[in-house]
């Protein structure tokens, strides 16, 4: 995915460092989230604050650099 983002940025004349990949974690099973976390992904999007609190409460303290974004 990162290679596709980099190629699109180069084609558009943008710096790839200015683009952040946000993984959408809403409705995903804990195992799926753990698998993507294992790859180093640290930016996640959620659309319901209450669900995000339950999904991320235990992970937040253990994952430096974790960023949660509210998406629509």
C-alpha positions as CSV (number, residue, x, y, z in Angstrom):
1,X,0.0,0.0,0.0
2,X,2.8,2.4,0.9
3,X,4.4,1.9,-2.6
4,X,1.1,2.8,-4.2
5,X,0.8,5.9,-2.1
6,X,4.4,6.9,-2.9
7,X,3.8,6.4,-6.6
8,X,0.6,8.5,-6.5
9,X,2.4,11.3,-4.7
10,X,5.3,11.3,-7.2
11,X,2.8,11.4,-10.1
12,X,1.0,14.4,-8.4
13,X,4.2,16.2,-7.5
14,X,3.6,15.7,-3.7
15,X,6.1,14.7,-1.0
16,X,5.1,11.2,0.2
17,X,6.2,12.2,3.7
18,X,3.2,14.5,3.9
19,X,0.7,11.7,3.5
20,X,-0.3,9.5,6.4
21,X,-1.9,6.1,5.9
22,X,-4.9,5.8,8.2
23,X,-6.2,2.2,8.8
24,X,-9.9,2.1,9.5
25,X,-10.4,-0.2,12.4
26,X,-14.2,0.1,13.0
27,X,-16.0,-3.2,13.0
28,X,-12.7,-5.1,12.8
29,X,-12.0,-8.1,15.0
30,X,-9.3,-7.7,17.7
31,X,-7.2,-10.3,15.9
32,X,-7.3,-8.2,12.7
33,X,-6.3,-5.1,14.6
34,X,-3.4,-6.9,16.3
35,X,-2.2,-8.2,13.0
36,X,-2.0,-4.7,11.4
37,X,-0.4,-3.3,14.6
38,X,2.3,-5.9,14.3
39,X,3.2,-4.4,10.9
40,X,3.9,-1.1,12.6
41,X,0.7,0.8,11.6
42,X,0.0,3.3,14.3
43,X,-2.7,5.6,12.8
44,X,-6.3,4.3,13.0
45,X,-9.7,5.7,12.2
46,X,-12.9,5.1,14.1
47,X,-16.3,6.6,13.6
48,X,-17.9,5.9,17.0
49,X,-16.2,7.2,20.1
50,X,-17.8,4.7,22.4
51,X,-16.7,1.7,20.3
52,X,-13.2,3.2,20.0
53,X,-12.9,3.5,23.7
54,X,-13.7,-0.2,24.2
55,X,-11.4,-1.3,21.3
56,X,-8.4,0.8,22.3
57,X,-8.5,1.3,26.0
58,X,-6.1,-1.5,26.8
59,X,-3.9,-0.9,23.8
60,X,-3.3,2.8,24.2
61,X,-0.8,2.7,27.0
62,X,1.2,-0.2,25.5
63,X,1.6,1.4,22.0
64,X,3.8,4.4,21.7
65,X,2.9,6.7,18.8
66,X,-0.6,5.4,18.5
67,X,-2.9,7.9,17.0
68,X,-6.7,7.6,16.8
69,X,-8.7,9.7,14.4
70,X,-12.4,10.3,14.3
71,X,-13.6,9.7,10.8
72,X,-17.1,10.2,9.2
